Amino acid sequence: MHHLSSLQNCEKKERFTRAIFSLSLIFLLLIIPLGFLHEKYSRIAFYWCSYLSVAGIIINLKEIRSTLLTSKIIIPGLLLAAMYTIWSLFASYNKVPDVDNGLLFTPAKRWFLATLIAWFTLWGVKKEFVSKHFLYNLTWVSLSSAFIFSSAYGIWQHATGVDRIVLGINRATMTAYAYSALALAIMTMLNQIRSMSVRFTAIILTCLLSVYIILLTETRSAMFIHTLLSVAIMLNALWRGKVIKPLPIIAIVLAFLCIATLSKSIIYSRFDTTQQEITRFSHGDDHTSLGSRFTLWKSGLVAIHENPLGETQTTRNTIIRTWISSNHPNSFALEYIDVHLHNEFLQYTSLFGILGFFILLFFFIKLIFDNGITGVFDNPISIIVISAFLYGMTDVLLTSVEYIVLLSTLILLANINNKEKLDVKKT
């Protein structure tokens, strides 16, 4: 009798867990499509997904805890969450009243919740609460609909007179970085299509449309890096398909020329601006976007040299202000030091110290080269994180609360999608 009661309890627990998993999966699949249309709704979906994941983890803690270390995509985000939290507690204890102390509790919370979502979701996938074929289709629907809707929304914003499209994120630069990650992941995942002609056509069209949307954001680093990575993915696909021949290459070049012609005013404008800013900085004037970045990078190195083990943002900014006042009077960089240093590694090392540098390095190396999927340019997780790494050379992304939600969800969905691909290959 006792055995029968225990069996019934286990069945109820499993049914309840399946229901929680299904609901959390629905919210998970909505995060990316909503993220490019309305950031608030995407955030709500993210939090509901996290609450359900926490409930699922608590109910199944004994069974699920052993799987925490088996997934290669969880620990990097968990380390960032821990680092942000510990540093913010230290900075909060030493905070200066009425001054922006740059506390990172919100980014820490989002990275932590993102790891819980990944933990519960990957466990549920392993338990096959949803059929793998159905889950594979769902990830495609989520990501492809996000790409189509966001691209259409971007074109509509441009047509209605928006100078730099922002989609639903309301910041052109962060929009470019997140949209680029989505498009690059889709281009890589399109390699799963068996028909060679359909595969290459889909990759090329996705590439051209995404490059055009990126150009409409007028984000210079994305205009260059996204185009470069897109070309690398296409060439990799042609190489793997053994069809690197003059005709496909000529077709790709002509297609890029068409996109360049449509966006020539944007390209010329950003190129001229870049040249002017570099010239002005070489003559001692950093009152430009690039010029202020150059000064910030120099000042960041000074702050790291002063305190290589880390410091509060207030202390760092005092060091930077003193150095800038002596070396670059009236510098435009003073406007940005309370935001960040426009370089991920300089930002982390100047605040979190050498340990922060190595945690960030571990994050990128682990997710690029050891994420559970072989390859790099045919690996969506690797491509997503490579883009984040390259964009992080001129900006700071991994503390942006909007970007954290989209990046972590993209990595998880790409992981789920490719788990199905790997399983298909084995059978």
N, C-alpha and C positions, 0 to 999 in steps of 0.2 A: 504493500500500500504506500509506504514511504517512497519506494523507488518510483512508483507511478506518479506520485505528487511531484517529485523532483523532475521527472521527465516532462510533465505538463508545464512546470515553471520554466524549464529550459526552452520549451517551444514558444511560450509566451514572450520570453526575453528575446528570442531570435526574431519573432514577428515584429516586436516593438523596435528592435534594432534595424530591421529591414525598412520599416516605415520611416525611422529617423534618417537612415542613409538615403532613401529615395527623396525625401524632402530636402536634405542638405545638398544632394546632387542637383536638384532643380535650381536652387539658389546659386550654386556654383556655376552652372551653365549660363546663368543670366548675367553674371558679373561683367564679363568682357563685352557682350553686346550693349549693355546699359552704360558701361564705362565711357564709351565714346559718344553717347547721345545725351546722358545726364548723369554727371558724376555722383550726385546725391543718391539717386536710385541704386546705382552700382554699389555705393558704400553700404546702403541698407541691406542689399542682397548679401554682401560680404559678411556683415555682422550676423545676420540670421543664419547663414551657412556656418559661421564659427560657433554660434550658440548651440546649434544642433550637433555639430561635431564634438563639442565639449560634452554634451549629454551622452552621445554615443560612446565616447572614450570612458567616461565615468562608469557607465553601465557595464562595459566590457573590459574594465581595466586589467583584470588578471590575464585575460587572453591577449589583449592588444599591446601590453607594455613591452613584450619581448620583440615586437616588430619595429620599435622606435629607431633602432640603429641600423636596421636592414635597408631602409630606403636612403639612397645617396643624396636626395634633394632636400631633406629635412634639416640636417645638422647645420649647414651654412647659414640658413635663415635664423635658426635658433641661437647661434653664436652672435649674430648681429643684434638680436633682441636682448640677449644678456648683456652685451657690451653697452648698448644704448642705455639700458636700465641702470647698470652699476655706475656709469659715468654721470647720468642725470641725478642719481641720488647724491653722489659726491658734489656735483655742481649746485644742487639744490641746498645742500648743507652749507655751502660756501657762497651762496648767492648774494648779489648786491641789490638792495632795494631800488625799485624804479628803473632798473636796467634790464635789457633783454639778455637773459643768461643762456639762451639757446638750448633749453632743456628738450630732451628727445623722448619723453615718455610716450607720446602718441605714436611715433614711428616704431618704438619698441613694442608697444601693444599690438600694432598691426602685423609686425613680423612674427610675433609670438602666436597670434591667432591664425596667421597664414600657415605656420608650421603645424598647428593643431588640425586645421582643415586638411592639409596634405596627409598627415598621419592617419586620421580616421578614414579619409577617402581611399587611400592606397590599401589600407587594411580591408575595407569593404570590397574593393576591386579584387583583392586576393581571395576573399571569401566568396566571390561571385554572387553578391546580392543582386547584381544586374548582369544580364548576359553580356559577354565581352563584345560580341558583334553589335549588339544594340548600343552599348556604351561607346564603341568606336564611331558609330553613326552620329550619336549625340554630340560628341566632341567636334565632329566635322560641322554639324549644323550650327553649334555655338560659335565656332571660330569663323566659319565662312560667312554667316549672317552678320557677325560683328564687322568683318572686313567690308562687305557689300554696303551695309547701312552707313558705316563711318565714312566710306569713300563718297557715297551719294550725298551725305550730309556736308562733307567738305566742299564738294562741287557746288552744292546749293548755297553754302555760306559765301563762296567766292562770287557766285553769280549775283548775289544780293548786295555786293559791294564791300564785304569784309576784307580789309587789306591783308591781314595775316589770319588764316583760318585757325580756330581754336577748338572746334568740335564741342564736346560737352565738358571739357576739362578747364576751359577758360584761361589757359596759358599756352601760347603757341609753341614754346620750346618743349614743354612736357608732353604736349599733344604729339609733336613730331617724334619724340623718343618712344613713346608708348605705341603709336601707330606703326612706326618702323619695326618694332619688335614683333607686333602682330603680323605684319605683311611678310617679314622675313621667315617667321615660323611657318606660315602657310605655304610660301614658296618651297621651303624645304620638305614639308609634309606632302606636297603634290608629287614628289618623287615616288610615292606609293602607287600611283596610277600605273597600271600595267601597259596600257596602250601608249606606245612611244609618241605618236603624233599628238594624241590628246594631252599627254603629260607635258610636252614641250610647249604646246600652244597655251595651256593653262598657266604654266610658269611664266612665260613671256608676257602674257596679258596682265597677270597679277603684278609682275615687276613694273611694267610700264605705267599701270594705273597708280601703283603705290608711289613711284618716283614723282609722278605728277602731283599727287596729294602732298607729298613732302615738300615739293617746290612751293606749293601754295602756303605752307606754314612759314616760309622764308627763314627757316632755321639753318644757318650756314653749315654747322657741323653735320647735321642730319642730311642736308643736300649732298654733301660729299660722301659721308660714311655709308649712308643707306644705298646710294647708287653703287658704290664700290662693292659692298657685300652682296647686293643683288646680282651684279655681274659675275661675282665669284660663284654664287649659287648656280646661275645659269650655265656657266662654263663647266662647273662640276657635273651638272646634270648631262650636258652634252658629252663630256668625257666618259662618264659612266655608261651612257647609252651608245658610245662608240660612233657618234655622228658628228664629230667636229670636222665639218666640211665647209668649203667656201660659201655655199648658198645659205645655210642657217646663220653663219656669222654675219654675212652681208644683210640678211633680213633683220637681225637684231640691231645692227648699227643704224640701218635706215629707220627702224622704229624709234630708237633713242633720239635720232635727229629730229623726228617729228615732234616728240615730246619737248625737246630743247627749243624747237621753233615756236611751239605754243607758249612756252614759258621764258622766251628769250629776254623779255624786259626784266623779269625777276632775277634771272641769272646774271645779266649784265649789271644790274643795280647792286646785287650783293657782292659781285666780284669787284666792282669799282669801290664800293664801301670798304671792303677788306683791304684793298691796296692803299686807300687813303689813310685808314687807321694805322696800318703798319708804318707808313711813311711818317705820319704825325708822331707816332711813338718813338721812331728813330731820331726825331728832332726834339725829344723830351716832353712831348705833349701826350698825356694818357687820358685825356677827356673824351674817350671813346669806349665802346664796348670791349674791343680787343685790347686796347691800351690799358684799361683798368684791370683786365685779367692778367696781363703780363706783370703789372705792379703787384697784384695780389699774390701771384705765384712766388715772386721774389720775397715778399714779406712773409709768406707762409714758411719758406725755408729758414728765414731768420727766427721765426717763432719756434720752429722745431729744434733749431740749434740751441736756443735758450732753454727749452724744457723738453728734452727728447722723451721723457716718460709721460708726457701729457699734462694737461692743465684745464682750467675752466675757460669758457669762451671769453669771459670778462678779462681774465689775466692775459690770454692770448691777444685780444684786441687792444689792450693797453700797450703791449710790446709792439704790435703792428703800427699803431698810431704814432708811437714814439719814433719808430724807424722811418715811417713815411714822412713825418714832419721834418726829419733831418735830411732825407734823401730825395723826396719828391713833394715839395711844398704844394699845397692846393691840389693834391692828387684826387682824381675822380674815384679812385679805389676806396676812399673813405666812405663813400655812399653804400658800399656793398659788404663791408667786413662784418656787419651784424647779421648778414644773410649767410654767406659761406664764401670759400676761397675759389670757387669755380674750378676745382679739381678734386676728385674724390680722394685720391691718396694723400694730397697735401692737407685736405680738410680733416681726414681721419687721424693722420699722424700728428698734426698740430694740436688736436684735442685729446685723442685717446692714447697718444704716444706710440712707441715702436710696436707695442702689442696690437694696437689698432691697425697699424699698417699690415701686420702679418695675418690678422683675422680677415681683413679685406682681401688680401692676396689669396688666402685659403678659400674664401667665398668664390672668387673668380676661377681659380684653378680647379677646384672641386666640381663646380657646375659646368665648366667648359670641357674638361678632359676626363672626368670621372663621375658622370651622372647616370650611369646604368645603361647608356645607349652607345653603341660603337660609332666611330666616325666623328667628324666635326662639321663639314659643310653639307652633309646629308643628315645632320642631327639637329632638330629644331631647338632643343634646350641649349646646346652649344651656341647656335647662332643667336638666340635671344640674349644670352649672357655676354657674348662677344660684343654685341651692339651696345649693351649697358656699359661694358668696360671701356669701349672707345668713346662713347658719349661722356663718360666720366672723366675723360682727360680735360674737358673744357667746362664741365658742369658737375653738380652734385645731385645724384638721382636717388640713391638708396635710403635717403631720409625723407624723400617726398612722399607724403601720405597717399596721394593719388597714384603715384607710380608703383608704390609697394603693392597695392591691391592688384593692379593690372599685371605687373611682372610676376608675382607669386602665382597668380591664377593661370597665367599663360604657361609658366613652367609646369605646373601640375597637369593641366589639360594636355600639353604636349607629351608629358610622361605617360599619361593614360592612353593616349592615342597610339603611341609607339609601343606600349606594352602589347597592344593588340597586334601590331605589325610583327613584333618579334615572335609572338605566339603563332601567328599564321605561318611564318617561315619555318618554325619547328615542326609543324604538322605536315 
